[in-house]
Amino acid sequence: MKRVFEKAYGCLAGLALGDALGMATEFLTPRQIEEHYGWVDGLVEAPPWHPHAALPRGRVTDDTGQALALAGVYIHCGEMTAQAAAQALLRWAEEQGEGLAGPSTRRALAALRAGADPRESGCEGKTNGAAMRVAPVGIVRRGDFEGALRDAVEASLPTHGTRAAISAAVAVAWAVAEAMGTEATVESVLERAMEGAVRGREYGAWTWTAPLERRIELARRLVHEAPNERAALRALYDYIGVDLTVTESVPTALGLVELAGGDPMRAIVYAANIGGDTDTIGAIAGAVCGALRGINTLDGQLLRRVEEVNHLGLEQVATDLV
């Protein structure tokens, strides 16, 4: 069980570090990041003209907050249901404020407060909010892919109940559930993510979407064909994209898992410099790689700083989930 705990802790820590490093560079282009910072490889403050300028260095955003809200469903309720997930997200919004939440989540939370059914309130949510917070599902359902499928769907429905969003959430949940295994490899994790994308698309409200597994396949191919890491980052930016739509940010995050060879710190740093939705890309890539390699492969000093700034208590959450 020690190794399972190390992987669970690594998953949560990777998610939080990816979120924190990406907070300051979110919404920026790679050129803006380079001009302002050079190369981001640690915690930095957002530029004074940035939407996150008031946030302290090392602050996490809604990615970590909502993931911990879902972790709390398992810890306090024992079972992931759409109703329990909705209540957890409403509590998160009340306690932390929803200013950092994405458009789909804000719209769904308003519908939930107005009395909407949690299984229907997210019927228009097509962005990456479900995928960014689903890592606890993969931790709890490690190796149990049918269970991870079921729980990822339930966790998605209140805010992101479309086929596109659920496909992405299941892809990430299955990637983490695979990465938690002792025999997992980068190859097995990404193949499992592609399988999860296919299965997840069977659920939710119908919506136009490119098959996510094909976008992941393309991201991996671009990484393999690139002559160096900077060229790979540019190819992902140019041909996959870094927007909060699931067919851009999620395959790009998994492409960074490939590029980093499963190393969580490399993946997190790549995400902070790639531009666009950097905090979510970093949170997903960090969670998957952290689950694969474990807590001892993450920068302990950076993690302590992020824990102090945000009062997260990730080690205890990992213990409770395991």
C-alpha positions, 0 to 999 in steps of 0.5 A, a space after each residue: 500500500 505504500 507505493 499506492 499512497 506514493 502514487 496517489 499523493 504524487 497525482 494530487 501534488 502533480 495536479 496542484 503544482 501544474 495548476 500553480 505554475 500555470 496560473 500566472 501564464 494562463 491566457 498568454 501566448 508562448 511569445 508573451 510568456 517568453 518576453 515576460 519570463 523567458 522560461 518558466 520553471 518555478 512559481 512566478 507572479 502574474 503580470 500586473 495587467 493579467 486577470 490573475 494579477 491579484 493572486 499570490 505566487 503559488 496560488 492554485 485555481 479552480 482545477 485543484 479546488 474542484 478536484 479536492 471537492 470531488 475527493 471529498 465526495 469519496 471521503 465523506 460520502 463514500 460513493 460518487 453520484 451526480 447529486 453528491 458531486 453537485 453539492 460538493 461543487 456548490 460548497 466549493 463555490 460558496 467557500 472559495 468563490 467561483 470567480 476562477 471557474 470556467 463558463 460551463 461551471 458558472 452556468 451550471 452552478 447557477 442552474 443548480 441553485 435555481 433547482 435544476 436536476 444535477 443529472 441535467 444541469 450540465 447539458 450544455 457544458 462542453 469545456 474541460 472542467 470535468 476533465 481537470 478535476 477527475 483525477 481523484 476518480 482514477 485514484 480511487 478506481 485504480 485498475 477498475 476501469 468500469 468503476 472509473 467510467 461510472 464515477 467519471 460520468 457521475 462527476 461530470 454530469 452536474 456541470 459538463 454533461 455533454 459527450 465531448 466533456 464526458 469523453 475527456 473526463 473518462 480519458 483522464 480518469 482512465 489514464 490516472 487509473 492506469 498510471 496508479 498500477 505498479 506495471 504502468 508505462 507512458 505507453 499503457 497510460 496513453 493507450 488507456 486514455 484513448 480507450 477511455 475517450 471512446 467509452 466516455 463518448 457513449 454518455 451525455 447530451 449529444 454535441 459536435 466533437 472530433 473524436 478525442 482519441 484521434 486528437 490524442 493520437 495526433 498529439 502523440 505523433 507530433 511529439 514523436 516527429 518533432 526534432 526537439 522539445 521546443 519544436 514539439 511544444 510549438 507543434 502542439 500549440 499550432 496543430 492541437 491547440 491550448 484552448 479550454 475546449 476539450 479537443 484542444 487542452 486535453 490532448 495537448 496535456 496528454 501530448 505533454 505526458 508523452 513529451 516528458 516521458 512521464 516525468 511530472 516536473 518536466 510535464 508541468 514546466 512544459 505546460 506553464 510555457 505552452 500558452 493558453 489554458 496553462 493551468 488546466 493543461 498543467 493540472 492534467 499532465 501533472 496529475 497523470 505523470 504524478 500518478 505514474 511516477 509517484 510523489 518522490 519525483 516532484 519538487 518538494 520545495 515547490 510543493 511545500 510552498 504551494 501547500 503553504 500558500 493554499 493550505 491544501 493538506 494533500 498528504 492527508 487527502 491522499 491517505 484518505 483516498 487510498 
